[in-house]
């Protein structure tokens, strides 16, 4: 992944963000979903995602804005996946979460037919090619 430079306005001044194309596209999608401008969402990320907890003397407490954007995008994608998984689990009834016995048996023995698929008389199977 190559980083691209994106020039944006933040707090009434022009600034450059160096992020990969995929992160930038997901960031733009987040702005459209929220109905805000890129500058407004960047200002929110600047306020909420850049300050790190204190980690000792000599260690930086402020992330670069590009790193904060990547973290924001990653958190957004993870939240979307969690919501989709939750919706899918609510939609699926409990009976459909596990396979019926016939499916498990055919998975164990792929050469055998599932229950109910066998002919009732073995001689019919022997005569079938003659017809």
ChimeraX attribute file (.defattr): number of C-alpha atoms within 10 A of each C-alpha:
attribute: neighborCount
match mode: 1-to-1
recipient: residues
	/A:1	7
	/A:2	8
	/A:3	13
	/A:4	13
	/A:5	13
	/A:6	13
	/A:7	11
	/A:8	15
	/A:9	14
	/A:10	16
	/A:11	11
	/A:12	8
	/A:13	7
	/A:14	9
	/A:15	13
	/A:16	14
	/A:17	17
	/A:18	17
	/A:19	20
	/A:20	16
	/A:21	15
	/A:22	14
	/A:23	18
	/A:24	21
	/A:25	13
	/A:26	17
	/A:27	21
	/A:28	17
	/A:29	14
	/A:30	19
	/A:31	17
	/A:32	12
	/A:33	9
	/A:34	10
	/A:35	10
	/A:36	12
	/A:37	13
	/A:38	18
	/A:39	15
	/A:40	14
	/A:41	19
	/A:42	23
	/A:43	15
	/A:44	12
	/A:45	16
	/A:46	19
	/A:47	10
	/A:48	12
	/A:49	18
	/A:50	19
	/A:51	14
	/A:52	11
	/A:53	9
	/A:54	10
	/A:55	9
	/A:56	8
	/A:57	7
	/A:58	6
	/A:59	8
	/A:60	12
	/A:61	14
	/A:62	14
	/A:63	14
	/A:64	14
	/A:65	20
	/A:66	19
	/A:67	15
	/A:68	19
	/A:69	24
	/A:70	18
	/A:71	16
	/A:72	20
	/A:73	21
	/A:74	15
	/A:75	12
	/A:76	15
	/A:77	14
	/A:78	12
	/A:79	12
	/A:80	12
	/A:81	12
	/A:82	12
	/A:83	12
	/A:84	12
	/A:85	12
	/A:86	11
	/A:87	11
	/A:88	11
	/A:89	12
	/A:90	10
	/A:91	9
	/A:92	10
	/A:93	9
	/A:94	9
	/A:95	8
	/A:96	8
	/A:97	9
	/A:98	9
	/A:99	10
	/A:100	10
	/A:101	11
	/A:102	13
	/A:103	15
	/A:104	13
	/A:105	15
	/A:106	14
	/A:107	12
	/A:108	10
	/A:109	11
	/A:110	11
	/A:111	8
	/A:112	12
	/A:113	13
	/A:114	16
	/A:115	11
	/A:116	8
	/A:117	8
	/A:118	11
	/A:119	9
	/A:120	9
	/A:121	8
	/A:122	9
	/A:123	9
	/A:124	10
	/A:125	11
	/A:126	9
	/A:127	9
	/A:128	8
	/A:129	7
	/A:130	5
	/A:131	4
